[in-house]
């Protein structure tokens, strides 16, 4: 079992990484493999809403999103990390996730369904809960169990040293990791006894003007 930790911060080894790294260490202690995937600083184009991915099985914008989808589908759980910028997630995170989740759904791969997901955010002061709500929607729309800690999954500080001084925040990263590990182990145990996720239903779409 392995979890992919997605670092959406422009700073590869900054505050968000510090929180994700604490999660990674705890997952390892719980016998769960993990890896931190850095989105990077390069511009990420937004979704063009062309729906071509439903025909060709990948995004027409051939960049790191396609590479990510090929790599990420082998993981059993996902944690998205982002700093708070102007009360929401970092600028590169939204187009990255918009395209990744839409391409995965439209192409029929359904790589994320029924796999657990969680969000962690870092901030100097405020905007954390709004960012958590913003990013959790990808999991909720994708039929993914959302794993929680004992409080909102956030850390505070202007640099990694300050984040490490946020004892409550760092403790919650460890609790989140343990809850993720517990869910994955329960899922594996259920599979061995013949308890499998529900079969998906064909989607029905309602147009509210009719």
N, C-alpha and C positions, 0 to 999 in steps of 0.2 A: 504494500500500500504506500502511496506517495502523494504528496500535496504540492501544488505549484503556488508559490508566493509571487505575486505580480507587483513589482515596484513601479508605480506610476509617477514617481517624483523625477523632476529633471536632474536632481542631485543623486547620483548613483549610490553614494555612501553617506547620505544625510539622515535626517530625523526619521523619515519613513522606513528607510533601510534598518535603522536601529531597532524599531519596533518589530519589523518582520524577522530580523535576525534572532530576537528573543523568542519569537514563535518557533523559528526553525530549530533552535537548540532544544526547546521543550518537546517538540515533535520527535526529535531524535531520541530523547530520553524515554519517550513513550513507545519507541520501536517503529515510528513512522518516518519514512524517507521524505525529504523535502528539497526543494530547489528554488532559488530566487531568480525570477525572470525580470530583467531590466528593460522597460519599454524604450528608454533612451531619450535623447534630446532632439532628434530629427523631426521635422514636421510630419504630421500624420493627416492625410487628407480625409475629409468627412465622407460619409456614405452619399453616393450619388442617387440613391433611390431608383436605380435602373432595373433592379431585380434580375440582372443577368446571372447572378450567382446561383439562382434557382435552375438555370440551364447548364452552366458550365462547371458548377460545383466548387467555385472559388470566386473571390472578388476580382473584378476587372482591373482594379488598381493593384498591380502586382508588387506589393511591398511587404513589410514585416508582418502584417496582419495574416496574410496567407501562410507565411512560415510559422507563425505562432500557432495557428489552428492545427497544422500538421503535427506540431510538437506537443501541444497541450492536451490533445484528446487521449493521450496515454495516461494521464494523471487521474487520481481518484477523488481529489478535492481541490478547492481553489480558494485562495485568500487574496483579495485585491487591496493594495495599500496605496494611499494617495495623501499628499499634503493638502491643506485647505488654502485655496487661492480665491480671494474675494467671495468668501462664503460658499464655495463649491469646490469640486475636485480640480486637480491640475488640468491645464488646457489640453494636453495630449491624451488624457485618459478617456474622455467621452467619445471622440471619433474612433479611437482604438476599440473600445468595447462595443460601440454601436455596430461597427462593421463586423467584428468577430462574432457576436451573438447572432446578428442577422444572417450572415453568410452561413453559419453553422446550421441555423434553422431552415433557411431556404434551400440549402443544398441537400437536406435530408440526413445529414450526418448525426444530428442530435447527440453531440459529444458530451454535453453538460447535464442533460436531463437526469434527475434523481441523484446527482452527485452533490455533496455538501459544499456550500460556499460561505464566505464571510468577508467582511470589510473592516479594515483598520485605517484610521486617519490620524495625521499629525497636524498640530497647529500651535501657533504661538499663544493664542488666546481663545478665539471664538470661531463659529462656523462649522464646528465638528458634527453636530447632530444632523444638520441639514445635508452635509456631505455624505454621511452614513446612509440617510434615507435615500438620497439620490442614487447611490451605487448599489444598495440592496435591491433595487427594482429589477436589475438584470437577473438576479437569482430568482426573484419571485415570479417574474414573467416566464423564466426558463424552467419552472417546476423543480427548483433546486432547494433542498432544505437549508435554511439559514441558521448557521451556528453562532451562538452568542457567548459572551463572557458573563461576568457578574455585574457589568455596568456597560455603558456605551463603549465601543472599542476605539479608544482614543488615547493618544499621548500628547503631552504638551512640552514645548521648549523651542528655543531658537536654534539650537545646535544639538548634535548627538549627546554631548556631555550633559546638557540640561535635560534631555529626554531620559537619560539614565537615572537622573535624580527624581524623576516623576515615579515614585515608588508605587503608587496606586495604579498608574497607567501601565507600568511594566508588569506588575502582578497580573493585571487583567489580560495582558498578552499571553502570559503563561496559562492562565485559566482557560482562555479561548483555545489555545493549542491543545490542552488536555481534553476539552469538550469535543474538539474536532477529532482527536485520536479515538475517543470513546465512541463517537458516532460511526467512524469507519470500522472499528472493531465489531460493533453491534451489527452493522450492515454485512460484514463478512461472515459473522456467526449465523445470521439469518439466512444468508445464501446457502450455507452448508446444510441447513435443515430444510431447504426447499421453499423458503419464504422469499419471493422475488418482488420487485417493484411492480405496481399495477401496469397493465397494458395501456398504452396511450390511445385515446379516442381521436377520431378524425376531427380536426378543428372546424368549428362553426363560427361564422362571422356575422355580426348583426350591425346593420347600418341604421343608426338611430333616427334618421329622417323618414324612415318608412314605418 
